[in-house]
């Protein structure tokens, strides 16, 4: 009997094919779960009246925490936006994390702040507070500004947790713009839930080139640059198709640091934000969920698909690469800190589905893709490539990528229809055609570089300069 021998090249080719098929299957399943979750959400909330909810005497008060570091370009405009939020009882706590620009002075002058002696607690250890400021103007009575030594975003948020007065905290990026009813919508999972709700997240939208007046999105537009448009598609896929699916099975591991609401007591019990990781938002939620599971406390994490928060995304390749480098390092750090959960049935969906998915398809995916490219180059040099088979395989993958992005655009149209002009849809579809070739390699290499930097011990965020949204879209 003759044995059929398989070469090393064939083994690797089969492994890459199997991995690709598993990823495609995962994307298809997430699309199915997401469309059902969006449908159910619309059925539950189409007839709910925000005005009636606003008049309720039982709405819990919220502390909105916004760390700021060198945010001079956006800080005043965005605080004005926060001050007009449609919610009966909330405070705004701005934490100036030792900014080197004129952020603090600009706040003092604009809002007529004065330093005051205010009581605060030390639930979580943080860097030294240099001063706490409140406004002399009655209209800004719910605004508080904390000036502290620089310690990073996690340390700034922990300072805000120590100083805020309410039991629910909403952590945001100060450069974001919130919809007026965003708190009303994000609070919904905390109301009338049989389980303890420890966190709630929402969808993040791209504000670049939108018309903004007085801290409000007046007209939604597409970014001018290809990079900006590609990130809109990426956000559609991540939120409308990814996190909606995870919400369906209660397996969310990440609530965006740009906009998330948390039960303060649970955050304190978990130890607050970890300043030893650059992925503090993901790490906190994973740790909170782990604590709840280990204490056998029934709980859940909510997710709201309404467009509640708008942020500025990078439109330069250099800044984009720094951002994605940091995201990759944060993912790996979180998974390593909580490796006990991997494939552990004691953690239910988190142990058997969520963490393995993040390991294989978020951490390993760019690395495997990069190795696959090197493998292909070697095969070309050795003359081992059947270009007809390669062309068919490439066409299938490319077509799937486009269809997946177009499906995400359909989900946007089916759900909230923020981009109302037909030309916007046409431009997004055109972007979907180019994204796999022109955009994806950038973020793939940034993730690979993030893993290399992590091995080399890099811990910094990197400079993330912003153009500012104050005059966005105005001509």
N, C-alpha and C positions, 0 to 999 in steps of 0.2 A: 504494500500500500504506500503510495507516494504522499508525503506530507507537503502541504502548501505552506511555504514560508512567507511571512509578511515582513517587509523591510521597515526600518525605522521611519523612513519618510511616510510610508503608508499608515503606520501607527499614529504618528503625529497628525496626519491629515484627517484620519477618522476621529481623533479626539477633538480637533478643532471643529469638525462638522457636528459632532454630538453636542458640544458646548453651544455652538450657534443655534442649533435646533431647540435646545432647552431655553435659551434666552428668548427666542421668537415665541415659543409656547407661553413663557411667562408674561410677555407683553400682551399676547392675545387674551389670556385669562384676566389680566388686570383691566383690559378694555371692557370685557364683559361685566366684571364686578363693578367697575366704575359707572357704567351707563345705568345699571340698576340702582346704584346708590344715589346718583344724581336724580333719577326719576322719582325715587321714594322721598328724597329731600324736598323736591318741588311739590309733591303731593302734600307733604306734611306742613309746608310753610307758605304755600300760595295764598292761603286765606287768613294767615295770621297778621294781625294789625299791630305795627310797631307803635302807633300812637296810643293804643290801649295798653300795651306793655309799658310804655313810657310813664303812664299815669298810675301804674301799680305802686302801692306803698311797700311792697315786699321785695323790690329789687335790691340785691346786695350792693353796697358801695364798693368802688374799685379804685385801686392805686395804680396809675399809669406810670411806669418807670422807663425813662429814656436816657441811656448813657450817651455822652457826647465827648468826642475827642477830635479836636481840630475841625469842627463842623461849622465854622464861621459862615460858610457859603449858604447853608440851609437853615440854621438853627432858629432864627427869628420867625421865618416864614412857616416853619413846621410847628413851632409852639403856638402860633396863632391858629393854625389848623386844629391843634389839640384842644385849645381853649373853647372851640365852638362845637365840640362833640355833643351829640344829642343823647344825654344820659343824666338822670336826676341827681346822682351823688357820686362824684369822683374827684380825685386830686391828681395833679400832674407833678411828678418828681423828676427833675432834670439833674443828672449826675455828671458834672464836669470833671472828667477823668484826667486832670492835670494838663489840659490843652496848652499847646505852645503858641497858638494863634490868639486872636482877640475875642474868642467865643464868650468868655465870662464877662468881659467888659461890655461887649455888645448887649448881652442880656441885662446887665445892671442898668445900662442907659435906656434901653428900649422899654423895659418893664418896671423901671424905678424900684429896683430891688434894694433892700437894706439887710445887713447881717443881723441875725437874731439868735438868741440862746433857746434852742428847741430840744426837747427831750427825745432821745433815740436810744435804741437797745443794741446789744452786741451779740445777737443770736449767732452770727457768723463772723469769723475774724476777717478784717479787711485792712487796707491801708488807711493812714490817718486822714481824718476829715479836717479840712482847713477852715471851713466856714459853711453855715447854712443861711440861705437868703430867702426872704419873702418880700412880696411887693407891697408898697404903700397904697396902691390903687385897689379899690374894692372890687373892680371887675376882674382882677387877677388874684383874688383871695385864695383860690385853690391851686395856685402855682407855687412850687417850692424848688429852689435851686441849691444843690449841694456841690461844694467845691472840695475836691480831695486830691491827694497825691496820686500820681499815675500808677495804676496797677493792672490795666487791661480791662476789657469789656466785662469779663466775669466778675472781677473785683468790684467794678462800678455797680453792676447789678446787685451784688451782695450788699453793698452799701445802701442802695435804694431799698432793699428788703428790710434792712435793719432800721431804716428811718421812716418808712411808710406807715400809715396808720390803719389801713383797711385789710380785711382778711383775704380778698382776692387781688392778685397783682396782674397787671397786663404789661408785659415787657415788649418794648418796641425799639426799633432803630430811630434815632431822632431825625434822620434824613427822610423818613417815610411820611407819606400823606395818607391819613385815614379818612374813609367815608364817614359822613356825619353820624350814621346809625351803626357804625361798626361795633361799638361796645354792646348795643342792644342785641345785635345778631350773635356776637361771640359769647354772650352770657347765656344764650338759650340752652346749650347742653348742661349747664349747671342747675337749671330750673326743672323741677318735677322729675328728677331722675332717681330711680330706685337704688342705683349704685352711687358710690362716692365718686364724683367727677374730680380728677386731679389736674386736668389740663384741657385746654380747648385751643384749636388752631384754625387759621383761615387761609384763604388763597391770597398770594402775593401777585400783584400786577405790575407791569412796567410803565413808568411815568415819563420816560424820556420823550420829549417833543410834544407831550400833551399840553394843552392850554390850562394854566393854573392861575387863579386869582384869589387872593386872600386865603391861601392855604386850601383851596378847593379845586378839584379837577372839573374844569368847565367843559372841556371838549377832549375826548379820547382820540389820540392820533398814534400812528406808528412812528417809531424812531426813524431818524433820517438815515442811519447807517445800517449796513448789512448785519454787523455784529449785534446791534440792538434788536433788529427784527428776528434774528436767529434765536436770541434769548427769549423772545415772546413765545416762540414755538416750544422751546425747551421748558418754559414755565407751564405752558398748557399741558405738556406731557407729564411733567412732574406732579402737578397739583390735580388737574382734572382727571388724569388717567392713573397716576401712581398713588397719591395719598388718598384719593377717594376709594380706591380698591382696598388699601390697607385699613381704612376706616370701616369698611364693610365687615371685615373680619376682626376688628378691634386689635390690629397688629401694628399701629403706628409707632415708629421709633423716633420720629423727628417732627417737631413743630418749629417752623421757621423762627429764627431769632429776631426777624424783622417784626413779627406780630404774633404773640401768643399769650394766653391767659392761664394762670396757674393758681391752685390753692396754696396760699402762703404757708400754712402750717405744714403741709406735705413737703414743700420745698425746704423748709427749715429742718424738718425731720430727716430729710435726705442729705442735708449738709450744704445746701445752696449750690451755686455754680462753681464748677471746678476750674480754677485759674491755671491749672497745669496742662490744659488741653486747649487747642485752638478751635475745637468743635464743641464749645460749652453748651450750646443749645440742645444738640442731639444727646450729649452725654448726660445732661440733667434729666431729660425725659426718660432715658433708659434707666437711670439710677432710681428715679421715682417709681417707675413701674416695677423695677426689681424689688424695691423695699415693700411695695404693696403686696407683691406675690409672696415674699418671704414671711410677711406678717399675716398672710391669709386673709387680707381685707378685700372684700369685693369692691371693684373700682372700674372705671372706664375712662377713656380719653375721647373727647369730642372733636369733630372736625366740621367746619362750616364752609361750603363751597362758594358762598357769595363773594364777589369781588370787594373786599373790605379794606385792603391796604395797597398803596401804590409806592413803588420805590424806584430809585435811579439805578440803572444797571451800567456796568462798565462798557464804554464804547471804544476803548483802545485795547489792542491785543495785549500789551504789557500788563495793564491793570486786570484784565480778564484772567490772564494766566496766573497772576498772584492770587486772585480770589479762588480759582479752582484748585490751585496748589494747596491752599489752606483748607478748603473743603475736603480734599482727599486725605490730608493729614488728620483732620478732625475725625473722619470716619474710621480710619485705622486705629487711632488712639482710643476711641470709644469702644470699638470691638475688642481691643486688647484688654482694656480695663474691665470689661464685662464678659470675658471669654468663658466664664463659668456657665453662662446662659446658653452657649452654643450647643445645639442638639440635646438640650436638657429638658426632658418632658415635665419636670417640676415647674417650668415656666410657661407651660402651655403653648399657645400660638407664638409667643415671643421666642421661646427656646427652639421650637421645632420648625418654624417657618420664617419669622421676621429676621432674626439674627443670621441664620444660614443664608437667606436671600441677600442681605446686605454684604455678607462676606464674599459670596461667590459672584454676585452681579453688580455690586457697587465698588467693592475693594479690588477684587481680582480682574474684573472685566477689562479695564484699560491696560492692565499689565499683560493679560493674555492676548489682547488685541495687538499690542506693541510687539510681543514675541511672535505673533502670527505674521506681522508685516516683515520682521527680520527673517522669519522662516521662508516666506515667499521670495524675498530677495535672494536668499541662498539657493533656493530651487531654480530661480532664473539663471543665476551664475553657473549652476551645475547642468543647465539644460534639461531639467526634469519637469518642466511645466507644460502641460497640455493647454494651450491658450484657448482652445475652443471650449473645453470644460470650464476653465477659469472664467471666461467671458460669460457663460451661462450662470455660473455660481454668483459672480459679481452682480449681474443684472437682477438676479432674484433678491439678493440682499439689499441692493440699492432701491429696488421697487418696494420692498417691504418697508424700508425706512421712510420712503415718501408717503406710502399709504398710512403708516402709523402717525405721521405728522398731520396728514390731511384728516385722519380720524379725530385727532386732538382738536383741530380747527372746527370740525363738526360738533364735537362736544361743547366747545365754546358757544357756537351758534345755538345749539339745543338748550343750553343752560341760561346764559346771561347776556349774550349779544352785545358786548361792549364795543366791538368794532363794527359800526353800523353801515359804513359806506362800502359798496361793492368793490371799489378799487382797493380797499384794505385787504379784503379776502383774496383778491387776485395777487396782490403783492406778497401776502403770506404764503400762498401756494407756490409762487415763484421762488420764494426763499426756501421753502421745503425742498425744491428741486436741487438747490445749490448747497444746502446745509451739510449733507453727508460728506461732500467733497471739500468744501472750503472752511466750514466751521468746526465740524466734529474733530478733525485731526488736532486742532488747537487745544481743545479741552481734554482730549485723550492724552496728549503729551504733557499738559499741565498736571494731570492726575498722576502720570508716571513719575514726573519730576517731584511731585509731592511725596511719593513713596521713597524716592531716593533721598530727598531732604530730611525726611523723618528718620531714616537709617543713620544719616549723618548728624542727627541731633538738633536740627533746626526747629526752633520753637516760636519764632516771631510771626506776626501777622503780615508784615510787609506794608508799605505805604499804599493806602487806598484813596488817592485824591479824587475829588468829585467836581464836576462842572457846576453843580447847584441847580435847583429846580425853581428858584424864585421867579425867573423870567422865562421859564420854559414855554416854547411854542409861540412866543410873542414875536411879531415881526414889525 
